[in-house]
Amino acid sequence: KTHSITGKNILDVYVDKKGKVWAATPEGGLCILENGKFKSVYFYNNNSIDPVQIVQITEDGQGNLWLATTDGLDSYNIHTDIVTNHFLDKENKLIDKRLNIRYVYVRHTGEIYVGTSLGMYIYHPDNGEAEFFHHDTNDSTSLSHNVVIKIFEDSKNRIWLGTLGGGLINFNDQQKTFKNYDMRHGFPDNSIKSIEEDSEGNLW
């Protein structure tokens, strides 16, 4: 039996630790599957020419949802039904009023890794501070490509970044440095949209 969802398009589907199914739609915002039907739990005010869209959903250790949106990083408190916008650039190094978030990953440490079209942020929910990493032509250990579309933590807790045109990047979270792997290292393409690890620790 088919049940309708608010809107015609689904941008992401996420199953949380309790088995609840969440969906992100352009028209209905954040939706949840209850009693066999989807209902909207949070709707962005999309009466503007450039509407806000949720592109990815993930979850932290407290069961709260983190939302990658076309208007920045948001979190949804499952207990209060409150959505909070987390401003990543308090020092206005970049104007991120419309910061396009590409991917969000919650580490086992509780830090929020955020891939954007301008580089990568590490957001610390405990104090609201964020670290920003981007490509620097004068630093060979900096982020080699700014468009980060995938973040993956392997079984050894190493962070890997997939980029749109810059290959695969390994992030050393102790030294805050980056190492790039691309077509020069045998990759057939420099766009890495997905990363998985097999039982032997190899990345695919």
Disulfide bonds with the S-S distance in Angstrom:
none
